[in-house]
């Protein structure tokens, strides 16, 4: 059985702290837009195109019933619409309305701007190394 070194613990602690800080940033940037962090996440995911409820549930790591309630609220605000799934008439796709697309871009840009502010003074080589390292970790997840 392998033992965890102090260095491994520092890496894990730094990644966990980063995750929490990014969640906080996401919440801080969502509130002024009138969104919960989960709603902002859903809108940003839909920037990639319409998705079914099962796929959204998996991506957002939430139960279908919670997702349905969230979609209902966003639909009432004219931010998303349900459209017929062309291959399964029992299912629907969720897609952004023009207002939803605009708000999704605002939410995404707000988070990116905050991250840019936090990392702007890092040397270019450190930014590149951090980007490559995080992409490698994410590809394994």
Secondary structure, 3 states (H helix, E strand, C coil): CCCCCHHHHHHHHHHHHHHHHHHHHHHHHHHCCCCCHHHHHHHHHHCCCCEEHHHHHHHHCCCHHHHHHHHHHHHHCCCEEEEEECCEEEEEEEEECHHHHHHHHHHHHHHHHHHHHHHCCCCHHHHHHHHHHHHHHHHHC
